[in-house]
Amino acid sequence: MEPKINHIGIKQERADGFRYKRLRHSGIFRGDDTRSKLIDCQGSFEQWTNAPARAWINARVKEYRDGRHVHIVCDCCESRDAGGVMNDKCHGQEIVELIIQLATSE
């Protein structure tokens, strides 16, 4: 099975067969604001000192390697579909790309 991981907005429906993971539960951001990363989650992933955030990322990496389908949901974009309301300061796609990079680098 080919893994899939997508960044979607808060008002988008999740597709059948996808796990639904919210960025606000990742420990990477201040409260519910997925536009403002904590200081200990900045820089390269190897420099992150926030253990819960690293564990959340590593869990998504494992899901991706296991061939699962995952929707990473932010709370600052309404939709990532064409024509949807997106926030240009959102870190959701950056997190998705980090997960894919870590999953395919080893």
Phi, psi and omega in degrees: 000133179279123180290151176223137175221127183231148171263121179235162178274167185297331182263004179276147176283145175273145181278153177301139177087357180261140171278149187245109182239124183266133180297330182293344177264005186278340184082004183274334189243162175284115178055228181266004184274099182276019176252352186232101181285146174294154183298328181275011176235026179251160184085195180290156183302325180296337180271349181296134178249359181277102185299315179298321179294318178297319179295320179297314178298314181297327176294319177292323176299316179297317178300317180296314179296328179282359177085016181281164175252128186227136169255121173265117187252127174262168179251006184252348176249136176288316183206146176258003177288159176304130180086356180281163179276114182241150178261124183287351178257009181289141179260006185302311181294324176300318179294318177300314180295323176298315180299314180297316179301313180295322182290329184259358184274341183259000000 
